[in-house]
Amino acid sequence: MDISLVSTKLGPSGFTLSPEEASGLEVAMIQRQMEEKLDSKLKFWGKLIGEEQDYLLAYSLTPAFGFPSKKFYFCTTANFTLKQLPELSEEYITKSKGVTGRFRGDPSFPLEEPPEDAPEAEEGVEVESFREIHRLAFTVATIDHDVAVVPVGAFIADAAKQVIPNKAYSGLSYGAAGALRSYCHFRPAESPLAVASLEKPGLARPGDIFDAIEDDKPTGTWSVTYDSSNTTACVKSFYWPGYFFFQTVGAAEYGGVYFGNGMPNKELAFGL
């Protein structure tokens, strides 16, 4: 979501940013964009709630073959300086899967004790250890994979099979905006239909290049409703409570955010 829309479009979600958080993050995003000379604006990804401090998250999109490259950035509500989340090794991914409970809100917080036979660090040399920042990177990537959504038609695959924004996208009609089939996962294609449509010669239909969220299991993982004015469609995830996506009816205005504690609803299948 464009951070300028946070104050006007998050009403139906029940979430918001404080004026200090919104202004601090907006300045930090502009600074990061200028420092890295990014071609496009950073987008607001969400807020992950911790016990001591909260994490504010943003991301950038860079065109790449097949699917745009996503880079995630974070800061805490105590220090509005955006830093890039680290890439994770298989070891840290495995360790992150085993961590449960609330986030602390301190990226440097250690999540394991160093082994007794670990060599002592030389003076001035920092020894890499498994910390909350690694769990944060894993959690953000997992949530983004599961719930990042775009409307069908908002992105297209060009002749070179590069997924790019569709400049001709003008939004969804009232009826289409209220249907789950009108929304898809914004991630590299995984379903056989989406993969095949990107691999075959020629142009692919916009609705075929991504995985449809209505195919997610169990059935009932998603809901789509209208706001009280019937001018905005609201899509929510029950597996990741706190994910909210909006599409303004009849306009090319949409966005998604996550506000939560970073823990999924693993009992969902029993409650449907």
N, C-alpha and C positions, 0 to 999 in steps of 0.2 A: 504494500500500500504506500502511496505517496504520503509522506508525513503531513503534508498540508491538509489532507483530508481527515486526519485523525479526529479533530474536534467536531467535525460535522457528520461523519459517517459511522462512528462507533456507537452511537446512541442505542440502536436495537440490540447490540451485543451485550450491553451492560458493563463494558469496560471503557477505560479512558486513560490518558496520561495526565499528570498534573502539569500546570503551566511551566513549572521549572524543568520537568522531565522533557516536555515537548520542545521547549526552546533550547535546552542544553544539548539534546540529541540532534536537533536540526543544525546547529552550529558545528557540532562534531562531524556530521555527515558531509557538510560542505568542505570542511578542512580536509577530511580524508579523501574526498573526491579530487581536490586540488593537488594534494600531495602525491597521489598515485596517477594523476592526469587521466582519470577515467572519462570515457566518452559519454557515458550516461549517468544520470543521477542515482545515488544510492536510494534504496527503498527501505521503509520501516518493515521489519519482520515480526517483531513482537516483544513481549516482556515476560521473562521467566522469573517467577517469584521465589525468593530465597528467605531463609530464616533471619539473616542479619541485613543483607542488602539484596536488591533485585538486579537482574541483568536486563539491559536494553539491547536489542539486536537489530542489525541492518544487513543488507546484502547488496551486491552489485551483480549485474549480468553482463557478460562479455560474449559477443558472437563467436561461435565455434562450430566445427563440422558436426552435424547430427543434432546437437542440442547445445544451447548456450551454457557457458561455464559460469557457475555460481560461486561467489566468494562471500563468506559470512564474517561479520565484524561484531564486536561486543564492547560494552562498557558497563559499569555499575552505576547505580543511582547515587553513589558517593563521589564518582570521578567520571565526568563526561568526556573521556578521551577514548575514541574508538581504536581498537586493536583487532587485527585479524585472528580468527580462530585457527588453531594449528591443524595441520593434516595429521591423521592418526595412523599409527602402525597397526598391524593385525593384533599385536600383543595388547595394545591399549584399547582397541575395539572390544576384544574379549573381556578385558578387565572392566570396561565401562558397562558391559551387559550384566555384570555381576553386582553392580552397585545399586542399592535401593534406598528409599527414603528421600527426604527433602534436600534440596540444595542449600548450602550454607550462605552463598552470596559472596564468597571469597575465592577468586580464581586460583590463588596460590595455595589453597588449603590442601595438605597432603591426604591422600585417600588410602595409603598403605604405609606400613612401617618399613624402613630400609632393612634389608637382610643383615644378619649379624656379621656375616663375612664380607660385607660390602667394603671396598677400599675407601679410605678417607679421601675427601676431595682436596685437591691442591688449593692453596690460598688464592682467592680471587677467581676460582673456577667453579661454576655452578654445576652440580650434578643433576641430570635430568631425572625426575621422579614422576610417578603417576599422581596427578593432582586434579582438582575440581575442574580446571579449564579443559582437561581432556574429556571428562565426563560431559561437560557442557557442549563441546564440539560434537561428540557422538549423539547426544540427545537432540540437538538442533537439527543435525543431518537426518536423524530418524524421523522426527516430526515432519520435517519438510518433505521427505520422501512420501510419507503416508498421507499428508493432507494439503500440500500446496496445490491450489486449484486455479484454473483459468476457464473462462467461458469458451465453448466451442466456437471457433472462427476468429478468436482474438490473436492467434498465432497461426502461421502457415509455414509450409516447407517449400522453399524455392527450388528452382531447377537443379541446383547443386546440392539439394537435400540439407540445406541449412535452415534450421527453425528460427524464424524471425517474426517480429511483431507485424500484424496485418494492419497496414495503414488505412485500409478500406473498412475496417471493422466499425460498425455503427451501433452496436449493442444488440440486445435481445428484445423481442416483443413481450408483452405482458404474459401471454400463455407460455412462451418458451422459457422465460426467466423463472417460472415456477416449476420447471420440470428438471429432475436430476439428470436426465439424458443430455441436458444442455451444458453440462460441466464435466471437465476432465482433469486428470492429474497433470500438473506441470512438472514433469520429470522425463528422463529418457524412456522411450517406449519399452514396455515389458511384455505386453500381451502379443500373441502371435499375429493378430490382425494389424496392430499398430506397427510392429516390426516389419511385417511384410509390405505394408503400404509405403514405408520409407525406403525399403530396399529395391522395390520394383522400379523400372524405368518410367519416366514421365512424372507429371505433377500428381500429388496425392491430395485427396479431399481433406479439408481442415479437420473434419470430425474423425478422421481415421489415423491421425499421426500421434495421438496420445491415448492413454488408457482411460476408459470411461469410469467415473466414480460410481455409477449405478451398478457396475459389475463387482464392486467390492463385497467381500464376505466378512461377517455374516450380513445377510440382507437386513437393512435397517440401521446400518452404520451411520448413514447421513440423513439429515432432514433439510428440507427447503420450504421456507415460508415467505410471506410478504410482511413488510412493516405495516404499522397502523395507517399509513397514508397510501398504501398500495402502489408506491412509486419505486420501491427497492425490494429486490429479492434477497433473502438472507439464507445462506447455506451454513450448516453447523455440523461438526463431527461429534459423535457420541463416544468414539474410541479415544480421541484426544480432546477431552472437555476443555473448552477455552479457545478452540479454533473457530474463527468466524470469517465468512467471506460475503461480500455484498456485490450486487450487480444492479446499477440504476437502470430501471426499465426504459428501453428506447434510447439509450445513450451509451457511448463507449467509455463508461466510467465504472470501474470495478476495482476490487482489492481484497486482500486477505491478511489477517493478523492472528497471532497466537498469544493469549494471555493465560498462563497457567503455571503449575508447579513442576512441569516436566515429567509427569507420571501418567501413563495411559490407564484407561478403564478396562482392566483385564477381566472384569466380571460382565462385560457387555453381552456376551453370548447368552448368559443365563438370565439377563434382564429383558431380552427381546421377545 
